[in-house]
Amino acid sequence: MTAVTETPAPAVPTYKLRRGRMGSMRREAMAEHLSRFEVPAGGEPLELRTMFAPGVPVVLEIGFGSGSSTLSMAAADPATGVVAADVHTPGVGALVLALAEGGLENVRVLNGDGEVLLRERVPSGSLAGVRVFFPDPWPKARHHKRRLVTPRFAALVADRLAPGGLLHCATDWWPYAEQMGEVLAAEPALELEGGGAVERPSWRPVTRFEARGIEKGHRVADFLARRRPQP
């Protein structure tokens, strides 16, 4: 079993739990189908090779909201395995229901903190990609310490990515975008494509959250940072 490199934990949580109701269909989907799609429980390192077909590249999505983008990207790229993590149970129920109805087999779901999974259970150099789409921007200055994309996080992701693996971040909060760009450019193990923010790549669908931000006049920034070849 591959060991997991020890990395320090963040000082504070990077998310705020939201209350939300989960309808009967989602509850039934969780009860009936979650075991089919969920990430194996426990504290041991994940054996990614056994979660999907041998040789399948695996990406981790941290915070998928309703799961609509997760589904769209997984359906468009069935040769890639997706580990999708979110702390909000209603969204997890929606994704599990959609997976069960749609027959997609290349997605595994975690109802929990994806950053913790990345830190504690994902072996070094094992991921083809990490996706962080529209994390909580924590706009107030006193809350900036709660933001997910920090130097600590960038170093953690770089360690978990295979050479050439892609960290893809997106935000519609420009002050956070500026921080993302600075953090990713400063991480020596990552190469920031374009030197900063780029237009949304064609393979990333517009999320419902993103669409609402665009209606309000928010500017959306994507960042693509690849793991440099290891010396």
Disulfide bonds with the S-S distance in Angstrom:
none
